[in-house]
Amino acid sequence: MKWWVRALLAVLLMAALAAGAVWQWLRSPLSLAAPSVELSIEPGTSPAEVARAWVAAGVQTDARWLYQWFKWSGQARQIRAGSYEVHGGITPHELLDKMVRGDQVLEQLRLIEGWNWRQLRVAMAAAPALKPKTAAMSDTEVMAALGEPGIAPEGRFFPDTYAYSRGVSDLTVLRRAHEAMRKRLAEAWSRRASGLPLKSADEALVLASIVEKETGAAADRGKVAAVFVNRLRAGMPLQTDPTVVYGLGEAYDGSLHKRDLTTDTPYNTYTRGGLPPTPIAMPGAASLQAALNPAAVKSLYFVSRGDGSSEFSEDLTAHNRAVNKYIRGK
């Protein structure tokens, strides 16, 4: 056998052995420094940096091998930013597939209907693995960062459950909630009933927030909205306790006193006519719908029956009878 044939066979054998070794490595479990290893990949991170970051986080292999695998696969540029967690038994092939699919570890932030801005901030501060970018920002700075400078944050975020990657900024989640409320409000406004005493979608948002705070039973929501719409049409004060409570802020001690109802603030709807200057909470979709499509009733008053539902009346005499029955027990 000629020498060059032997040399060629040797090269082919070595290549085959190398390919076999690589194939074996790709499908063999990676050693981990702990039972699980987590990594947050920021947008714009290069494939080589991703490989080095996994090794630094606790994947016990050569970062150069990982990078060469990413590159050789043709999927290096398809790696998605986000938060990932791997466990024992994962192979290099599965690791890359996880990042290409975007199979991330997600946390959740739940924003509740009727929460105010202070409560939302508390929830963000307590949310797991959420980067507190807004913690050092004023309300004005937060809204400017969201593209609405000069607008109060109250009521501007849609109550829902938002999934997010670990290490993401709270401002990123806020932006999603803000955009969701903007779209929901615009959609509800476009489908509003005719003849409403509301000049803008912003006024609708304020009214919806009041409906949210005043509704005990979902079945009453449309009628609650109708009472306030009817009062606005008639030029009557709204006289709703939740706005007074909101105006008291941290001075509210859990009970409304007569002095609270007579002390004027921009949110006291007993001393001032019309709507308050801003929303008082985050209204949900049902309250937005009710505010812009209230029930076709003539009620001007309602009082709690004590079971979460309300008794509605068209005149003061009937309302006083309802108060005597359900509040005073007469």
C-alpha positions as CSV (number, residue, x, y, z in Angstrom):
1,M,0.0,0.0,0.0
2,K,1.4,3.3,-1.0
3,W,2.4,5.7,1.7
4,W,-0.1,8.4,0.6
5,V,-3.0,5.9,0.7
6,R,-2.0,5.0,4.3
7,A,-1.7,8.7,5.2
8,L,-5.2,9.4,3.7
9,L,-6.7,6.4,5.6
10,A,-5.1,7.6,8.8
11,V,-6.5,11.1,8.3
12,L,-10.0,9.7,7.6
13,L,-9.7,7.5,10.7
14,M,-8.7,10.4,12.9
15,A,-11.6,12.5,11.4
16,A,-14.0,9.7,12.1
17,L,-12.8,9.3,15.6
18,A,-13.0,13.1,16.2
19,A,-16.5,13.2,14.7
20,G,-17.5,10.3,16.9
21,A,-16.1,12.1,19.9
22,V,-18.0,15.3,19.1
23,W,-21.2,13.3,18.4
24,Q,-20.8,11.6,21.8
25,W,-20.1,14.9,23.6
26,L,-23.2,16.6,22.0
27,R,-25.4,13.8,23.4
28,S,-23.7,13.3,26.8
29,P,-25.0,15.0,29.9
30,L,-23.1,18.1,30.9
31,S,-21.6,18.2,34.4
32,L,-23.1,21.0,36.6
33,A,-21.6,22.7,39.7
34,A,-25.1,22.5,41.3
35,P,-28.3,20.5,40.9
36,S,-29.5,23.4,38.7
37,V,-27.8,26.3,37.0
38,E,-29.5,29.6,36.0
39,L,-28.4,32.2,33.5
40,S,-30.0,35.4,32.3
41,I,-29.0,36.3,28.7
42,E,-29.3,40.0,27.9
43,P,-30.4,41.2,24.4
44,G,-27.3,41.7,22.2
45,T,-25.2,39.1,24.0
46,S,-22.9,37.3,21.4
47,P,-22.9,33.5,21.1
48,A,-19.3,33.4,22.4
49,E,-20.3,35.4,25.5
50,V,-23.3,33.1,26.0
51,A,-21.0,30.1,26.0
52,R,-18.6,31.7,28.5
53,A,-21.5,32.8,30.7
54,W,-22.9,29.3,31.0
55,V,-19.5,28.0,32.1
56,A,-19.1,30.8,34.6
57,A,-22.6,30.0,35.9
58,G,-21.7,26.4,36.6
59,V,-21.9,24.3,33.4
60,Q,-18.6,22.4,33.7
61,T,-17.3,22.2,30.2
62,D,-14.9,24.1,27.9
63,A,-16.6,27.3,26.8
64,R,-14.8,27.0,23.4
65,W,-16.5,23.7,22.7
66,L,-19.9,25.2,23.5
67,Y,-19.3,28.2,21.3
68,Q,-18.0,26.0,18.4
69,W,-21.1,23.9,18.8
70,F,-23.4,27.0,18.7
71,K,-21.5,28.2,15.6
72,W,-21.3,24.9,13.8
73,S,-25.0,24.2,14.3
74,G,-26.0,27.3,12.3
75,Q,-28.3,28.4,15.1
76,A,-25.9,30.7,17.0
77,R,-27.8,33.8,15.9
78,Q,-31.1,32.3,16.9
79,I,-30.3,32.2,20.6
80,R,-33.0,34.2,22.4
81,A,-32.4,36.6,25.3
82,G,-34.1,35.6,28.5
83,S,-33.8,33.7,31.8
84,Y,-32.9,30.0,31.6
85,E,-32.5,27.2,34.1
86,V,-30.9,23.8,33.4
87,H,-30.8,20.7,35.5
88,G,-28.6,17.6,35.6
89,G,-28.8,15.4,32.5
90,I,-29.0,18.2,30.0
91,T,-26.8,17.7,26.9
92,P,-25.1,20.4,24.8
93,H,-27.6,19.7,22.0
94,E,-30.5,20.2,24.5
95,L,-29.0,23.3,25.9
96,L,-28.8,25.0,22.5
97,D,-32.3,23.8,21.6
98,K,-33.7,25.3,24.9
99,M,-32.2,28.7,24.1
100,V,-33.3,28.7,20.4
101,R,-36.9,27.8,21.5
102,G,-36.8,30.4,24.2
103,D,-37.8,27.9,26.8
104,Q,-37.3,30.3,29.7
105,V,-37.9,30.4,33.4
106,L,-40.8,32.9,33.9
107,E,-42.0,34.7,37.0
108,Q,-45.4,36.4,37.2
109,L,-46.7,39.7,38.4
110,R,-50.4,39.9,39.1
111,L,-52.1,43.3,39.0
112,I,-55.5,43.3,40.7
113,E,-58.6,45.2,39.6
114,G,-59.2,48.1,41.9
115,W,-55.6,48.5,43.1
116,N,-54.2,52.0,43.2
117,W,-50.7,53.1,42.1
118,R,-49.2,52.7,45.6
119,Q,-50.4,49.1,45.8
120,L,-49.0,48.4,42.3
121,R,-45.6,49.8,43.4
122,V,-45.6,47.6,46.5
123,A,-46.4,44.5,44.3
124,M,-43.6,45.3,41.9
125,A,-41.1,45.7,44.8
126,A,-42.1,42.3,46.2
127,A,-42.1,40.5,42.8
128,P,-39.5,37.8,42.5
129,A,-36.4,38.4,40.3
130,L,-37.8,41.7,39.0
131,K,-35.1,44.4,38.6
132,P,-36.3,47.4,40.5
133,K,-35.5,50.1,38.0
134,T,-38.4,52.3,39.0
135,A,-37.6,52.2,42.7
136,A,-35.4,55.3,42.4
137,M,-37.7,57.0,39.9
138,S,-40.5,59.5,40.8
139,D,-44.0,59.1,39.4
140,T,-43.2,61.8,36.9
141,E,-40.0,60.1,35.8
142,V,-41.8,56.8,35.4
143,M,-44.5,58.2,33.2
144,A,-42.0,60.1,31.1
145,A,-40.1,56.9,30.6
146,L,-43.4,55.4,29.4
147,G,-43.9,58.2,26.9
148,E,-46.6,60.1,28.8
149,P,-44.9,63.0,30.5
150,G,-47.1,65.0,32.7
151,I,-49.8,62.3,33.1
152,A,-50.5,60.9,36.5
153,P,-49.8,57.1,36.7
154,E,-53.1,56.3,38.6
155,G,-55.3,53.9,36.6
156,R,-53.0,53.8,33.6
157,F,-52.1,50.1,33.9
158,F,-54.3,47.2,32.9
159,P,-54.9,44.7,35.7
160,D,-53.8,41.3,34.5
161,T,-51.2,38.6,35.1
162,Y,-47.9,39.4,33.4
163,A,-45.2,36.8,32.9
164,Y,-41.6,38.0,32.7
165,S,-38.1,36.6,32.6
166,R,-36.0,36.7,35.7
167,G,-33.8,39.8,35.9
168,V,-36.0,41.9,33.6
169,S,-36.7,45.5,34.6
170,D,-40.0,46.4,36.3
171,L,-40.2,49.2,33.8
172,T,-40.5,46.6,31.0
173,V,-43.4,45.0,32.7
174,L,-45.0,48.3,33.5
175,R,-44.7,49.3,29.8
176,R,-46.6,46.1,28.8
177,A,-49.4,46.9,31.4
178,H,-49.5,50.5,30.2
179,E,-49.8,49.6,26.6
180,A,-52.5,47.0,27.5
181,M,-54.6,49.7,29.2
182,R,-54.1,52.1,26.3
183,K,-55.4,49.5,23.8
184,R,-58.3,48.4,26.1
185,L,-59.4,51.9,26.7
186,A,-59.2,52.9,23.0
187,E,-61.2,49.8,22.1
188,A,-63.9,50.4,24.7
189,W,-64.1,54.1,23.8
190,S,-64.6,53.2,20.1
191,R,-67.6,51.1,21.1
192,R,-69.2,53.5,23.6
193,A,-72.9,54.2,23.7
194,S,-74.1,57.4,22.2
195,G,-75.0,60.4,24.2
196,L,-72.7,59.8,27.2
197,P,-71.7,62.8,29.3
198,L,-68.0,62.1,28.8
199,K,-65.8,64.3,26.7
200,S,-62.8,62.0,26.3
201,A,-61.5,58.5,26.8
202,D,-59.6,59.8,29.8
203,E,-62.9,60.8,31.5
204,A,-64.2,57.3,30.7
205,L,-61.1,55.9,32.5
206,V,-61.9,58.0,35.6
207,L,-65.5,56.9,35.6
208,A,-64.5,53.2,35.1
209,S,-62.2,53.4,38.1
210,I,-65.1,54.6,40.3
211,V,-67.3,51.9,39.0
212,E,-64.6,49.4,39.8
213,K,-64.4,50.5,43.4
214,E,-68.1,50.8,43.9
215,T,-69.2,47.5,42.5
216,G,-69.7,44.7,45.0
217,A,-71.5,42.2,42.7
218,A,-70.5,41.8,39.1
219,A,-74.2,41.7,38.0
220,D,-74.7,45.2,39.4
221,R,-71.8,46.8,37.5
222,G,-73.8,48.2,34.6
223,K,-76.4,49.7,36.9
224,V,-73.7,51.3,39.1
225,A,-72.2,52.9,36.0
226,A,-75.7,54.0,35.0
227,V,-76.2,55.8,38.3
228,F,-73.1,57.9,37.9
229,V,-73.8,58.6,34.2
230,N,-77.4,59.7,35.1
231,R,-76.0,61.9,37.8
232,L,-73.5,63.5,35.5
233,R,-76.3,64.2,33.0
234,A,-78.4,65.7,35.7
235,G,-75.6,67.9,37.1
236,M,-75.8,66.1,40.4
237,P,-72.6,65.5,42.5
238,L,-71.4,61.9,42.3
239,Q,-71.2,61.6,46.1
240,T,-69.1,58.4,46.0
241,D,-67.1,57.4,49.1
242,P,-64.2,55.7,47.2
243,T,-63.1,59.1,45.7
244,V,-63.1,60.7,49.2
245,V,-61.0,57.8,50.5
246,Y,-58.6,58.2,47.7
247,G,-58.3,62.0,48.3
248,L,-57.4,61.3,52.0
249,G,-54.5,59.2,50.9
250,E,-52.4,57.8,53.8
251,A,-54.5,59.9,56.2
252,Y,-57.4,57.5,55.7
253,D,-57.7,55.4,59.0
254,G,-60.1,52.7,57.7
255,S,-63.3,54.6,58.4
256,L,-65.0,57.6,56.8
257,H,-66.1,60.3,59.2
258,K,-68.5,63.2,58.7
259,R,-65.6,65.6,58.6
260,D,-64.1,63.6,55.7
261,L,-67.2,64.1,53.6
262,T,-67.3,67.8,54.3
263,T,-63.6,68.6,54.0
264,D,-62.9,69.7,50.4
265,T,-60.2,68.0,48.3
266,P,-60.0,67.6,44.5
267,Y,-61.3,64.0,45.0
268,N,-64.2,64.9,47.3
269,T,-67.3,64.2,45.1
270,Y,-69.6,65.5,47.9
271,T,-68.1,69.0,47.8
272,R,-67.2,69.1,44.1
273,G,-69.3,68.4,41.0
274,G,-68.3,66.2,38.0
275,L,-65.5,63.7,37.9
276,P,-62.3,63.8,40.0
277,P,-59.1,64.9,38.2
278,T,-57.7,61.4,37.8
279,P,-58.7,57.7,38.1
280,I,-58.7,56.4,41.6
281,A,-57.7,52.8,40.8
282,M,-57.0,50.4,38.0
283,P,-60.3,49.4,36.3
284,G,-60.7,46.0,34.7
285,A,-62.2,45.2,31.3
286,A,-65.7,44.8,32.8
287,S,-65.7,48.2,34.4
288,L,-64.4,49.9,31.2
289,Q,-67.3,48.2,29.4
290,A,-69.9,49.3,32.0
291,A,-68.7,52.9,32.1
292,L,-69.0,53.2,28.4
293,N,-72.1,51.1,27.9
294,P,-74.1,51.5,31.2
295,A,-77.4,49.7,31.8
296,A,-80.5,51.4,30.4
297,V,-82.0,52.3,33.8
298,K,-83.0,55.7,35.3
299,S,-81.6,55.0,38.8
300,L,-79.9,57.9,40.6
301,Y,-79.1,56.1,43.9
302,F,-77.9,52.8,45.2
303,V,-77.2,51.3,48.6
304,S,-75.6,48.1,49.7
305,R,-77.9,45.3,50.7
306,G,-75.1,43.9,52.9
307,D,-74.5,40.8,50.8
308,G,-72.4,42.5,48.1
309,S,-75.3,43.4,45.9
310,S,-77.0,46.8,45.8
311,E,-80.5,48.2,45.8
312,F,-81.1,50.8,43.1
313,S,-83.6,53.7,43.2
314,E,-84.8,56.3,40.8
315,D,-85.8,59.0,43.4
316,L,-84.7,60.1,46.9
317,T,-87.9,58.9,48.6
318,A,-87.3,55.3,47.4
319,H,-83.6,55.6,48.2
320,N,-84.3,56.7,51.8
321,R,-86.6,53.7,52.2
322,A,-83.8,51.4,51.0
323,V,-81.4,53.0,53.4
324,N,-83.7,52.5,56.3
325,K,-84.2,48.9,55.3
326,Y,-80.7,47.8,54.6
327,I,-78.6,50.2,56.7
328,R,-80.7,51.2,59.6
329,G,-82.7,48.0,59.8
330,K,-86.0,49.8,60.0
